[in-house]
Amino acid sequence: MTVRVRDGLRQEVLDANLAIPQVGLATLTWGNVSGVDREAGVFVIKPSGVPYEDLTLDDLVTVRLFDGEVVDGDLRPSTDTETHRCLYLAFPSLGGVTHTHSTHAVAFAQARRAIPVLGTTHADTFNGPVPCTPDLTAEQCAKDYEYNTGRVIVDMLNGDDHRAAEVPAALVAGHGPFTWGSTARTSLEHAIICEAVADIALHTMTLAPTAAPPPPHLLNRHYTRKHGPDAYYGNPDPATPV
């Protein structure tokens, strides 16, 4: 059965997955990106275990949003598919989800620590610490493990779509980062930033273990100049009518 998704979605998902190793976020096949078409009620995701260098458009798998059934594709979808699906169902603003095992973000996840806001580089994207979930219980691991991996993120954020939009990343304890955004590409960009700020935070905490965040007014200025109604960073797309 072939399901038609919006123009460009499959290429966007392919390009985002191919970029994971190019930007140093993955070892072997440790990462995946998906993109959702809410009108069609499906999302497109990387297949399980396929090396990035071999990945093609034909390999991508289309999954039905409401029940997780594969509706297009000959390969098994990523083992993290149910986590992606859980996040899409919980947060309507999400258009793409990325999961990686990038070194520094995973280090915070394994330490069961949020990535703290120690400077404006972090505040440019994340309006607060990147939080870390509690450990999954034995029951959550025994049944529906991947879906429950999404549930612990959703529960930690109280199912708050606005909160998810302001800090578009979370660490799953002992596992690693999940990031999201309005598109598959944006979710990947947030994964890149999440890894960068985790690296910077670890260096800062090595130099100054008791380092405190800058004053809130400085952090708020950096966040709001890129986000919200008063944002003024960047320039409009020349192809977009004014």
C-alpha positions in Angstrom: 0.0 0.0 0.0 1.4 3.4 -1.0 0.5 6.4 1.0 1.1 9.8 -0.5 2.8 12.3 1.8 3.2 16.0 1.2 5.7 17.1 -1.4 9.3 17.2 -0.2 8.8 15.4 3.1 10.6 12.1 2.1 13.6 14.1 0.7 13.7 16.2 3.8 13.7 13.2 6.1 16.4 11.5 3.9 18.6 14.6 3.9 18.3 15.0 7.7 19.3 11.3 8.3 22.2 11.6 5.9 23.4 14.6 7.8 23.6 12.8 11.2 27.1 11.3 10.6 28.2 14.2 8.5 27.9 16.5 11.6 29.4 14.0 14.0 26.2 13.0 15.9 26.3 9.2 15.3 28.6 6.2 15.4 27.6 3.4 13.0 23.8 3.6 12.7 23.1 5.2 16.1 20.6 7.8 15.2 17.4 8.5 13.3 15.2 11.4 12.1 11.5 11.4 11.2 9.1 13.9 9.7 5.3 13.9 10.1 2.5 14.7 7.7 -0.4 15.4 10.0 -2.9 15.8 7.2 -2.2 12.3 5.9 -1.9 11.0 9.4 1.5 9.4 8.9 5.2 10.0 9.5 8.3 9.0 7.6 11.3 7.5 9.4 14.7 5.8 8.8 14.6 2.0 8.6 16.3 0.0 11.3 20.0 -0.7 11.1 20.6 0.6 7.5 24.0 2.3 7.2 23.7 6.0 6.4 25.9 5.6 3.3 23.5 3.0 1.9 20.3 4.9 2.7 18.0 5.9 -0.2 14.5 7.4 -0.6 13.2 4.0 -1.3 14.4 2.7 2.0 12.4 5.1 4.1 9.4 3.7 6.0 6.0 5.4 6.3 4.1 4.7 9.6 0.5 5.5 10.5 0.3 7.9 13.3 -2.7 6.6 15.3 -1.6 3.0 15.6 2.0 2.6 14.5 1.3 0.4 11.5 3.7 0.5 8.6 1.8 1.6 5.5 4.6 2.1 3.0 8.1 0.6 2.8 9.7 -2.8 2.5 12.0 -2.5 5.6 11.4 -2.5 9.3 11.3 1.1 10.7 13.7 2.3 13.3 13.4 0.6 16.7 12.8 4.1 18.1 9.7 4.5 15.9 7.2 4.2 18.8 9.1 6.9 20.7 8.7 9.3 17.8 5.0 8.4 17.5 4.4 9.0 21.2 6.0 12.5 20.9 3.9 13.4 17.8 0.7 12.3 19.4 1.5 14.3 22.6 2.8 17.5 21.1 0.8 18.9 18.1 3.5 21.5 17.2 6.1 18.9 16.3 6.9 18.4 12.7 10.1 16.4 13.1 11.9 14.3 15.7 15.6 13.4 15.9 17.3 10.8 18.2 21.0 10.4 18.4 23.6 9.0 20.8 25.9 12.0 20.6 28.8 11.8 23.1 28.3 14.8 25.4 24.5 14.8 25.5 24.6 11.1 26.3 27.1 11.8 29.1 24.6 14.1 30.8 21.9 11.4 30.2 24.0 8.8 31.8 24.8 11.1 34.7 21.0 11.7 35.1 21.6 15.4 34.9 19.9 18.2 33.0 22.1 20.2 30.7 22.3 23.5 32.6 22.0 27.0 31.2 25.5 28.4 31.7 25.6 31.0 28.9 23.9 32.7 26.0 24.8 30.0 23.5 22.4 27.7 25.3 19.8 30.4 25.7 19.7 31.2 22.0 17.8 28.0 21.4 16.6 26.5 24.8 14.6 28.6 27.2 15.8 26.7 30.2 17.8 23.6 31.0 17.5 20.6 28.7 15.8 18.3 31.2 16.6 14.6 32.0 13.8 12.1 32.6 13.6 9.7 35.5 14.7 6.1 34.8 12.1 3.9 33.2 10.7 1.3 35.6 11.0 -2.4 35.1 7.4 -2.5 34.0 8.0 0.2 31.4 10.9 -1.7 30.0 9.1 -5.0 29.9 6.2 -3.9 27.7 6.0 -1.2 25.1 9.5 0.0 26.0 9.9 2.3 23.1 6.5 3.9 23.5 7.2 4.3 27.2 10.5 6.0 26.4 8.3 8.7 24.8 5.9 8.7 27.7 8.6 9.6 30.3 9.4 12.6 28.2 5.8 13.6 27.8 5.1 13.1 31.5 8.2 15.1 32.5 6.9 18.0 30.4 3.3 17.5 31.7 2.2 17.1 28.1 2.7 20.9 27.7 3.1 21.7 24.0 4.3 25.2 24.7 7.0 24.0 27.1 8.1 21.4 24.5 8.4 24.2 21.9 10.4 26.5 24.2 12.9 23.7 25.1 12.8 21.4 22.1 15.0 18.6 23.6 15.1 16.1 26.4 17.5 13.5 27.7 16.2 10.1 28.5 18.0 8.9 31.6 20.8 6.4 30.8 19.9 6.5 27.1 20.4 9.8 25.3 18.8 12.9 23.6 15.6 13.3 21.7 15.1 16.6 20.0 12.2 18.0 17.9 11.1 21.0 15.8 8.7 22.3 13.3 10.4 20.2 10.5 12.7 17.2 10.3 15.5 19.5 9.5 14.8 21.8 12.5 14.7 18.8 14.8 18.2 17.8 13.5 19.5 21.4 14.0 18.3 21.1 17.6 20.2 17.9 18.0 23.3 19.6 16.8 22.8 22.5 19.2 22.0 20.1 22.1 25.3 18.3 21.6 27.2 21.5 21.3 25.8 23.1 24.5 26.3 19.8 26.3 30.0 19.9 25.3 30.3 23.5 26.3 28.7 22.9 29.6 31.0 20.0 30.4 34.0 22.2 29.7 32.6 25.0 31.8 31.9 22.7 34.7 35.5 21.3 34.4 37.0 24.8 34.7 34.5 26.0 37.3 32.5 23.2 39.0 30.3 25.8 40.8 29.6 28.0 37.7 26.3 29.8 37.9 24.1 30.8 35.0 24.2 34.4 33.8 21.4 36.8 35.1 17.9 35.9 33.8 17.5 39.2 31.9 20.6 38.4 29.7 19.3 34.8 29.0 15.8 36.1 28.2 17.2 38.7 25.8 19.1 36.0 23.9 16.1 33.7 23.7 13.5 36.4 22.7 15.7 38.0 20.0 15.4 34.7 18.1 11.9 33.5 19.3 8.5 34.9 19.8 6.7 38.0 18.5 9.6 40.4 19.1 12.3 38.3 17.5 14.6 40.2 15.2 17.5 37.7 14.5 18.1 36.8 10.8 16.5 37.9 7.6 13.3 36.9 5.8 13.5 34.3 3.1 13.8 36.2 -0.2 11.4 33.7 -1.8 8.7 34.5 0.7 6.2 37.3 -0.3 6.2 40.3 2.1 
